[in-house]
Amino acid sequence: MLARSSKLRHPSGVTITTPILVPSFSSKGFSFNEDRTSEITAIIKTASEWLTETALVSAHDCHYKYVPLDFYSAVELCFVDSGGYEKNNDYDLSTVYASGGSDFMWNEDLLINVYDSLPSDSSFVLVSYDLMGQPITKQIESARELLAKYRTNLCTILVKREKPSQRYIDIQSVLRHTNALGDFDIVGLTEKELGKSILDRMYNIARVREELDRDGIKAPIHIFGSLDPVTTILYFLSGAEIFDGLTWLRYSYYDGVATYPHNYGAIKMGIHQQDDTVRAKSFIDNIHYLQDLTFQMRNYLLDSDFSKFKYHSDFFKESYNSLCSKLGGLR
């Protein structure tokens, strides 16, 4: 079976059981006030009351003070992304409209400053600097060098496509270097770079997972940019264990899909509620939805029973069978 659960043990003693669904925060795509403060700061303050286990923030946003200092202690394990998403003109698959990158400076030296300044009394997962357009050997070498001084935290290598002209990562290149990926606690892949269809992405996740297994590497796979009621389960069935994304801030989870927040608000709360109230309610309900979905995924692992998924169980079973067929047989 490709789907699995692992114990993610932080050097501080904190232990988190996968699968992990990680609510993410980013200033990208959210508004700024006249004083250049970010809307995301207020969202973090609202949501932090309901988060307990994990969350992901950007080092870019930490540097520019969009992340409140007391937020790190609000969760057991805080993922800190490298800031490439905020700076680049890239976007994830849940983006409503493509927004440009940050106008502010961002580079590896600033990332190091952020990592150096993180409080020692909180537990972090630190992500390698985004080296899109570099050979995978260079990405691995640079990630080793950067993260070597931060081994009091967990460390993730985020594998990116090797040429600017590529839309997707060269999966064969990744498979040739899986043994070197064992130097890191977590192997990160970006959802939209894994293939041109959901099945292609599932297939490539499964191939990486199986190659890591052959090399005896237990590091879980983290899919960056995937956090919704459908694809998260599909990628979990393919062998990934950690998922993060901004979908929970952009949509409302309802009956097994991500839907337009104001439709959700009207159906769940009535048409008289103010927009800000609907939005805050959507954030909180989405957090609870993700917590429940996590338990569904863990329950599935007990006996591989697809009916443990509350919604779309037949669809998930059919999709998994399609994946196995593409891989050459049941897993």
C-alpha positions as CSV (number, residue, x, y, z in Angstrom):
1,M,0.0,0.0,0.0
2,L,1.3,3.4,-0.9
3,A,-0.6,5.4,1.7
4,R,1.0,5.3,5.1
5,S,1.4,7.0,8.5
6,S,4.7,8.0,10.0
7,K,6.0,9.5,13.3
8,L,7.6,12.9,12.6
9,R,9.9,13.4,15.6
10,H,11.3,16.9,16.2
11,P,14.6,17.1,18.1
12,S,12.7,19.2,20.8
13,G,10.6,16.1,21.6
14,V,7.5,17.1,19.8
15,T,6.1,14.1,17.8
16,I,3.4,14.5,15.1
17,T,1.7,11.6,13.3
18,T,1.2,11.8,9.6
19,P,-0.8,12.3,7.5
20,I,-0.6,16.0,8.4
21,L,-2.9,18.7,6.8
22,V,-1.1,22.0,7.3
23,P,-3.1,25.3,7.0
24,S,-0.8,27.8,5.2
25,F,-0.6,31.6,5.4
26,S,0.9,33.9,2.7
27,S,0.7,37.6,2.0
28,K,0.6,36.7,-1.7
29,G,-2.8,37.3,-3.2
30,F,-4.1,39.2,-0.2
31,S,-4.5,42.9,0.2
32,F,-2.3,45.5,1.8
33,N,-3.4,48.5,3.9
34,E,-2.2,52.0,3.2
35,D,0.5,51.6,5.8
36,R,1.8,48.5,3.9
37,T,0.6,46.1,6.6
38,S,-0.8,42.9,5.2
39,E,-4.3,41.6,5.4
40,I,-2.8,38.2,6.2
41,T,-1.6,39.5,9.6
42,A,-5.2,39.9,10.8
43,I,-6.1,36.5,9.3
44,I,-3.3,34.8,11.2
45,K,-4.5,36.4,14.5
46,T,-8.0,35.2,13.9
47,A,-7.1,31.7,12.9
48,S,-4.4,31.2,15.6
49,E,-7.1,30.7,18.2
50,W,-8.2,27.6,16.5
51,L,-4.9,26.1,15.3
52,T,-3.2,23.6,17.6
53,E,-1.0,21.1,15.8
54,T,0.6,22.6,12.7
55,A,0.7,25.7,10.4
56,L,2.9,27.0,7.6
57,V,4.2,30.5,7.2
58,S,6.6,32.1,4.7
59,A,10.1,33.3,5.7
60,H,9.4,36.3,3.5
61,D,6.4,37.2,5.5
62,C,8.3,36.6,8.8
63,H,11.0,39.0,7.6
64,Y,8.6,41.7,6.7
65,K,6.7,41.4,10.1
66,Y,3.5,40.0,8.6
67,V,3.6,37.1,11.0
68,P,3.0,38.0,14.7
69,L,5.9,36.9,16.9
70,D,3.6,35.0,19.3
71,F,2.2,32.9,16.5
72,Y,5.0,30.4,16.6
73,S,4.0,29.1,20.0
74,A,0.4,28.8,19.0
75,V,1.1,25.4,17.2
76,E,3.1,22.4,18.2
77,L,5.1,22.4,14.9
78,C,5.5,25.4,12.6
79,F,6.6,25.0,9.0
80,V,8.6,27.9,7.6
81,D,8.7,28.0,3.8
82,S,11.6,29.6,2.0
83,G,9.7,32.6,0.6
84,G,10.1,31.8,-3.1
85,Y,6.4,31.6,-3.6
86,E,5.9,35.2,-2.4
87,K,8.7,36.6,-4.5
88,N,8.2,34.8,-7.7
89,N,5.4,35.4,-10.3
90,D,4.4,31.8,-9.8
91,Y,1.0,30.6,-8.5
92,D,-0.6,27.4,-7.2
93,L,-3.5,25.5,-8.7
94,S,-6.1,27.0,-6.3
95,T,-5.3,30.6,-7.2
96,V,-8.3,32.6,-8.2
97,Y,-6.2,35.0,-10.2
98,A,-2.5,35.2,-10.9
99,S,-0.9,38.0,-8.8
100,G,2.7,39.2,-9.2
101,G,5.5,38.6,-6.8
102,S,6.5,40.7,-3.9
103,D,8.0,44.2,-4.6
104,F,10.3,43.7,-1.7
105,M,13.8,42.3,-1.7
106,W,14.2,38.6,-1.1
107,N,17.2,36.4,-1.2
108,E,19.0,33.5,0.6
109,D,20.8,35.8,3.0
110,L,17.5,37.2,4.2
111,L,16.2,33.7,4.5
112,I,19.2,32.8,6.7
113,N,18.5,35.9,8.9
114,V,15.0,34.7,9.5
115,Y,16.1,31.1,10.3
116,D,18.7,32.5,12.7
117,S,16.2,34.6,14.5
118,L,13.5,32.0,15.1
119,P,12.8,31.5,18.8
120,S,14.5,28.5,20.3
121,D,11.5,27.6,22.5
122,S,9.3,26.7,19.5
123,S,9.6,23.8,17.1
124,F,10.0,24.3,13.4
125,V,10.3,22.6,10.0
126,L,12.6,24.7,7.8
127,V,12.5,24.5,4.0
128,S,15.5,24.8,1.6
129,Y,15.9,27.9,-0.5
130,D,14.0,27.9,-3.8
131,L,16.5,27.1,-6.5
132,M,14.2,26.7,-9.5
133,G,16.2,26.4,-12.7
134,Q,19.2,24.6,-11.1
135,P,20.2,21.0,-11.6
136,I,18.8,18.7,-8.9
137,T,22.4,17.9,-7.8
138,K,22.9,21.6,-7.2
139,Q,19.6,21.9,-5.3
140,I,20.6,19.0,-3.0
141,E,24.1,20.4,-2.4
142,S,22.8,23.9,-1.6
143,A,20.0,22.5,0.6
144,R,22.6,20.5,2.6
145,E,24.8,23.5,3.0
146,L,22.0,25.8,4.1
147,L,20.2,23.5,6.5
148,A,23.3,21.9,8.1
149,K,23.4,24.6,10.9
150,Y,19.7,24.1,11.7
151,R,19.6,20.5,12.7
152,T,18.0,21.4,16.0
153,N,14.9,21.6,13.8
154,L,13.4,19.4,11.1
155,C,14.6,20.2,7.6
156,T,12.8,19.8,4.2
157,I,14.3,19.8,0.7
158,L,11.9,21.3,-1.8
159,V,12.7,19.8,-5.2
160,K,12.0,22.3,-8.0
161,R,12.1,22.0,-11.8
162,E,15.6,22.2,-13.2
163,K,15.1,24.5,-16.2
164,P,13.1,27.8,-16.3
165,S,11.6,26.6,-19.6
166,Q,10.1,23.5,-18.0
167,R,6.6,23.5,-16.6
168,Y,7.1,20.3,-14.7
169,I,9.9,18.6,-12.8
170,D,11.9,15.9,-14.6
171,I,10.7,13.0,-12.6
172,Q,13.4,10.7,-14.1
173,S,16.0,13.1,-12.7
174,V,14.4,13.0,-9.3
175,L,14.3,9.2,-9.3
176,R,18.0,9.1,-10.1
177,H,18.9,11.0,-7.0
178,T,16.4,9.7,-4.4
179,N,19.3,8.2,-2.4
180,A,20.7,11.7,-1.7
181,L,17.2,12.9,-0.6
182,G,17.7,10.7,2.4
183,D,19.9,13.4,4.0
184,F,16.7,15.4,4.8
185,D,13.8,14.8,7.2
186,I,11.1,15.5,4.6
187,V,11.1,15.5,0.8
188,G,9.0,18.4,-0.7
189,L,7.4,18.6,-4.1
190,T,5.2,21.3,-5.6
191,E,1.8,20.1,-6.8
192,K,1.6,22.0,-10.0
193,E,5.1,20.9,-11.1
194,L,4.3,17.2,-10.8
195,G,2.3,16.8,-14.0
196,K,-0.4,18.1,-16.3
197,S,-3.3,16.1,-14.8
198,I,-4.2,14.8,-11.4
199,L,-3.5,11.2,-12.5
200,D,0.0,12.2,-13.8
201,R,0.7,13.9,-10.4
202,M,-0.5,10.8,-8.5
203,Y,1.6,8.6,-10.7
204,N,4.8,10.7,-10.1
205,I,4.2,10.9,-6.4
206,A,3.9,7.1,-6.3
207,R,7.0,6.6,-8.3
208,V,9.0,8.9,-6.0
209,R,7.6,7.1,-2.9
210,E,8.4,3.7,-4.2
211,E,11.9,4.7,-5.2
212,L,12.5,6.2,-1.7
213,D,11.2,2.9,-0.2
214,R,13.6,0.9,-2.4
215,D,16.5,3.1,-1.1
216,G,15.3,2.5,2.5
217,I,14.4,6.2,3.0
218,K,11.5,6.8,5.3
219,A,11.3,10.6,4.8
220,P,7.7,11.6,4.2
221,I,6.7,13.4,1.0
222,H,5.3,16.9,1.5
223,I,3.1,18.2,-1.4
224,F,3.3,22.0,-1.4
225,G,0.1,23.7,-2.6
226,S,-2.4,20.9,-2.1
227,L,-4.9,21.3,0.7
228,D,-8.5,20.5,-0.4
229,P,-11.0,17.7,0.2
230,V,-10.4,15.9,-3.1
231,T,-6.8,16.1,-4.3
232,T,-5.3,15.8,-0.8
233,I,-6.9,12.4,-0.4
234,L,-5.8,11.4,-3.9
235,Y,-2.2,12.3,-3.3
236,F,-2.3,10.6,0.1
237,L,-3.4,7.4,-1.6
238,S,-0.4,7.9,-3.9
239,G,2.1,7.9,-1.0
240,A,2.4,11.5,0.2
241,E,1.9,12.3,3.9
242,I,2.1,16.1,4.4
243,F,0.0,18.6,2.6
244,D,-0.3,22.4,2.8
245,G,-1.9,25.1,0.8
246,L,-4.0,28.3,0.8
247,T,-7.2,26.7,-0.5
248,W,-8.7,26.9,3.0
249,L,-8.4,30.7,3.0
250,R,-9.8,31.0,-0.6
251,Y,-12.7,28.6,-0.5
252,S,-15.1,26.9,1.9
253,Y,-15.0,23.1,2.4
254,Y,-18.5,21.7,2.1
255,D,-19.8,18.2,1.4
256,G,-16.5,17.0,0.2
257,V,-15.6,19.9,-2.1
258,A,-14.1,23.4,-2.0
259,T,-16.8,25.9,-2.8
260,Y,-17.4,29.6,-3.2
261,P,-17.4,31.1,0.4
262,H,-20.4,33.3,0.0
263,N,-22.5,30.4,-1.2
264,Y,-21.4,28.4,1.8
265,G,-22.2,31.3,4.1
266,A,-25.7,31.7,2.7
267,I,-26.5,28.0,3.0
268,K,-24.9,27.5,6.4
269,M,-25.6,30.9,8.1
270,G,-28.3,32.6,6.1
271,I,-28.3,35.5,3.7
272,H,-28.4,38.2,6.4
273,Q,-24.9,37.6,7.7
274,Q,-22.2,40.2,6.9
275,D,-19.4,39.3,4.6
276,D,-16.7,39.6,7.3
277,T,-18.6,37.2,9.6
278,V,-19.0,34.7,6.8
279,R,-15.3,34.8,6.0
280,A,-14.3,34.3,9.6
281,K,-16.8,31.5,10.0
282,S,-15.4,29.8,6.8
283,F,-11.8,29.9,8.2
284,I,-12.8,28.3,11.4
285,D,-15.1,25.7,9.8
286,N,-12.3,24.8,7.3
287,I,-9.9,24.2,10.2
288,H,-12.3,21.8,11.7
289,Y,-13.0,20.1,8.4
290,L,-9.2,19.5,7.9
291,Q,-9.0,18.0,11.4
292,D,-11.9,15.6,10.6
293,L,-10.4,14.8,7.2
294,T,-7.1,13.9,8.9
295,F,-8.9,11.3,11.0
296,Q,-10.7,9.9,8.0
297,M,-7.3,9.4,6.3
298,R,-5.8,7.7,9.4
299,N,-8.9,5.5,9.8
300,Y,-8.5,4.4,6.1
301,L,-5.0,3.1,7.0
302,L,-6.5,0.6,9.5
303,D,-8.0,-1.7,6.8
304,S,-7.8,0.1,3.4
305,D,-11.6,0.6,3.5
306,F,-12.5,3.4,1.2
307,S,-15.9,3.9,3.0
308,K,-13.9,5.5,5.8
309,F,-13.9,8.6,3.6
310,K,-17.2,10.4,4.3
311,Y,-17.6,11.8,0.8
312,H,-16.8,10.4,-2.7
313,S,-15.5,7.0,-1.4
314,D,-16.4,5.2,-4.7
315,F,-14.6,8.0,-6.7
316,F,-11.5,7.6,-4.5
317,K,-11.5,3.8,-5.0
318,E,-11.8,4.2,-8.7
319,S,-9.1,6.8,-8.8
320,Y,-6.7,4.6,-6.8
321,N,-7.4,1.7,-9.1
322,S,-6.6,3.9,-12.1
323,L,-3.3,4.8,-10.4
324,C,-2.5,1.1,-9.8
325,S,-3.3,0.3,-13.4
326,K,-0.9,3.0,-14.6
327,L,1.8,1.7,-12.2
328,G,1.3,-1.8,-13.5
329,G,-0.6,-3.5,-10.7
330,L,-2.2,-3.2,-7.3
331,R,-0.2,-1.8,-4.5
